[in-house]
Amino acid sequence: MKKNVLFVLLFSYLFLMPLNVEAKATSFSGDATVEFTGKHPKQVVDPEHPGKPADPGESPNTDRQLRIDFVPQIKFGEVEISDTDQTYYGHAQLFKDDTGARGNFIQVSDFRNDSAGWLLQVKQETQFQDISAKKQELKGSVLSFDQSWSNSLNDPATAPTVSKEVIRLLNIGEVYNLAEAKPHMGEGTWSIIFGASVSNDKNRPDTLKPKLDEQNKPIVDPAFNEQPIYENQAVSLFIPGNTTKKPGNYQTVLTWILSELP
């Protein structure tokens, strides 16, 4: 089984035109050719409206005909230290163009000719750790993904299968399945999405809520043209109240694995 693996720090068109040629005395015939290179340029699209290109910023990606085009870098922002159990929600995906906030997503493209199918998985490499003092970690914390769905311009009947249950990364180092495309399924470009905005046209529940400050004003993200930040309630981080917490920036590493099915 071949695999494309990504380590991510959490925190040609052919145009046909009519041509009329008029000749009075002679005729001529000749050959016309077009060669397809077999390469498909990478283009991230709006996960909710896949006919529209989108710019979510830079992301690790892989090459080959079966590849990962985009993965999210999930942030939870600043939170207050608490001695009670708390659940925090990840920031929804923002874009550098006019695409609205969306659920966090992974984009997979399959342009192979063998229709062999594929499997998308994720693994959490470490517990959340203070990047300045790696011995300080948030013990018992659990990262979860919910409200999974897939979207594409391709026939929905060929969609990969996604989990209907909450995906909880309970065990550090364990691999969890996110999506599976059986043979002859999942061809072309697909977004695997967690949550949705109110503008989706697939009747998915809205999981995005504006993130507000103490004065009830929108918190904005300077990295995305001062756009308002939304919390995506489909991506959450549970932290037990009895876990030792000290001020600091805590991070983990997610490994995204895309495998060819045998």
N, C-alpha and C positions, 0 to 999 in steps of 0.2 A: 504494500500500500504506500503510494507516494504522498508526501505531505508538504504543504506550504505552511510555514510557521512564522508568526509575527509576535515579537515581544513589544508590548506597549506599556509605557509608564502611565498609570491611571492618573490621575489628577486631572474606405473612401466612398463618398456617394457617387453613384453613377447616374447622371442626368440624361434622360432621353428626350430629345426635342425634335419636333417635326421639321423636316427640311425638304423643300420643294425645289427640284432642279429641272429646268426646261432645256432640251437640246433639240435642234432642228434637223440635223443631218446625220449625226453619228451617235453611237452609244458606247459607254465604257463601263466595265465592271471591275471591281477590285475588292480586296479584303479589308475588313475592319476588325481590330482585335482589342480586347481589354484583358488585363492580367490582374488577378486579385492576389495580394501578397500573403493573405492568411493572417495578417496582423489586425487587431482591433484596438484602436486608440482608447486609452483610459479616459473615461468621463464620468465623474460622479453626478448623479441625478437627484432631484428632489425625491425622497423616498415615498412621499404621499402622492406625488404627481410625476411619475417617472419619465414622462415625455419632455420634461423641462430640466435642462442642465442646472447644476447648483454648485456653489463654491463654499464648502464647509471649512476651507483652510487646508493646510498640509496634513498629511497622515501617512504613517507607514503603509506600504503596500507590497504586493508580490508581483512577479512577472509570470510568464507561461500562459497557455490558453485557458487553464483553470487557475483563477487567481482571486486574491482579495484586493479590491480597489480602495476600500476605506474602512477604517475602524474608529470608534469613538475614543476620545480621551475624556474620561468622566471626572467631573469635579463636584465636590459637595460644598465648597465654600467655607466660610468661617462660621463656627458654631460655639456656643457657650459650654464650658465644662459642666457636667451634670452628674449627680450621684444616683440618678434613677435611670431605668432603661429608656433608651431613646432610639428613634428611627429617623434617619435623615434621608432626604431625597436628592438624587443627582440633578445637576443642571441639564436642561434639555439642550439639544443640538441647535446652535445658532449658525448663521451663514454670513458670508462677507458680501452677498448680493441681496436682492430683495426677497429671497425665500424666507418665509416665516419660520418661527421656532418649530422644531419637530422632535419626535421621540428619538432617543439614541438608536443608532442603526449601524449595521455592517453591510457593505455592498460586496457581493460575490458575482463574478462573471465566469461563465463556462462556454468557451468557444471551441471545444474539442469536437472531433467528428465521430467519436465512438459511442457517445451517449451513455457513458459508463456510470454516471451518478457521482455524488460527492457527499461529504459529511463535514459540517462546521462544528467545531468544539471550542471550549474555552477552559483555561486552567489558571487558577490564582497561585502565583509562585510563592508569595510570602504573606504573612499577616500584615495589616497596616502598621508601618513603622515610622517613627520620627526620623526624618532624613538626616538630622544633625546628631542623633543619638540612637543608633539602630537597635540597641538593646531595649529601648522603650517601645513597646508595641501595644496595640489595642486588643488584648486577649479576649477571645470569644466573639469578636466582631464578625458579622456575616453580611456579605454582599449578595444582593438578590436581583433577578431580572424577571419581570412579569409582563403580561399583556403582549405576548409574542405574536407577530404576524409577518407575512411576507407580501411583497408587492413588486410588480414588473409590468412592462408593456406586453409581455408574452401571455399566452393563454393561461388563465388561472387554473385550468385543469392540469397544468404541468408544474404547478407550484411545489416547492420543497415542503416537507412536513416540519412544522415547528411545535414546540411543547405547548400544551394547553394548561400546564401546571406552572407554578412559580419555580424558577430555577434558582435554588439557593446553593451558593458555594460554601458548603458546610465544612469541607475538608481541604485544607491547604495542600496543593500538589495533585489533587484528584481532577480528572478530566470530565467535563460535563458536556453533553450534547446540546447544541443550540438549534440546528436544522439539519435535515437529511433529505437529499434528492435521490430517489430511486433511479435505476436505469431509465433513460429516455425522459427524465424529469429534470427540472431546474436548469434547462439550457438557456443561454443568453445571460442577461444581467438581472439580478434579483437583490432587493434590499430585505434584510432581516431586521425587523423593527421592534423596539420595546416601547409600547405606549403610542399615543397619537395626539395630534392637535385637533382642535374643533373644526378645522377646514378639511379634514380628510373626507373622502367620498366613499368610503367602504363601511360606513356605520360603526366605526371603531369608537369606543368610549374615549372622551377627552381626558387625558391624564396630566395635562400641563396647567400649572397654576403660577401666576405672577409671584416673583419673590420680592417682598417688600421690606423696607427698613423700619426702624422704630417709629418713624413719623408716617408710616403707611405709604411711603413713596417708593416707586419702582427702583430696584437696584439694577444698575446697568453694567455691561461688560465692555471695557475699553478696547479689548482685543477684537471685538466685533462691532466697531463703529458706534459704541455707546448704546447698543440695543438693550432693551430690557431683558433681564434674566428670568427664565421660567424654571420652576422645579418640575421634574418629571417623576410622578408618583409611581411609575412602572420600574424605576431603578432606585433601589434603596440600600441603605447601610444601617444595620442594627448594631448598636453598641450597648453592652450590658452596663447597668448602673454601677456594679461593683468592680468594674475594670479600672485599674489605676490609670489616670489621665493627667498629663502635664501639658502645659502650653507648648505648641510646636506644630510643625507641618508634617502630617502623616500621609504616607503614600504606600501603594502596593504595586505589583507588576502583574499584568494579565498576559497570558499567552493565548493567542488566537490560532487555531489549527484548522487548516482546510485540507482534507484528505480525498484522494481519488478512491472510490469504492472498487473493490476487486471484481 
